[in-house]
Amino acid sequence: MRALFEVIDIALTMYMWIVIIMAIFSWLVAFNVVNTRNQVVAMIGDFLYRITDPALRPIRNFLPNLGGIDISPVILFLIIIFLQRIIELYIIPNVF
């Protein structure tokens, strides 16, 4: 049972890294550093969007419009860190 919770913890950490990569990618596209007309870049962007949008969309719908600032990844980080701490502090010690 402990191994299952550790796998969940690893998956949450990997998802945090994917969200970081998506944020950096969106900045690179916004500042015209990478060209989305390139097929490889467009495929990477589409993959990152499809992976992160289901978690970020409800947060974006809940938050008020802040103009061009998107703080939904920060809120998602806080939620993921909260879930990881619950697993580490309350669930894993009680498994044994």
Secondary structure as UniProt FT lines:
FT   HELIX           2..30
FT   TURN            31..32
FT   TURN            36..37
FT   HELIX           39..62
FT   TURN            67..68
FT   HELIX           72..86
FT   HELIX           87..91
FT   HELIX           92..95
//
